[in-house]
Amino acid sequence: MSRPLVAVPTRTYRLLDYATKLGGLGLVAVGLEVGGATLPGLALGACGAALGVSTVFIETTNE
């Protein structure tokens, strides 16, 4: 099995996970406000989705 990209303490992971989920949701909302069918709206939505799932690659440590 490969090594994780980043390992952080559990509390830090939880806070980082909340922040990325809220940030991603915010970008998706802005993309919809700009116009979900326009190129800027689609780009913002895609960036928001990527940010929202970015913590998948982070593992926690028991510190």
C-alpha angles and dihedrals in degrees: 000000000000125000118259118257092232134005120198136171115275095250092050090048092053093051092045091049092052091047095050093046092051092044091050091048089050092052092049090050092050089048090054091047091051089049124287093221096050125091094247090047092050092046092051091047092050092048090048092051091048092049092047093058097036094105091068089089095054123089127199130236126208096242 
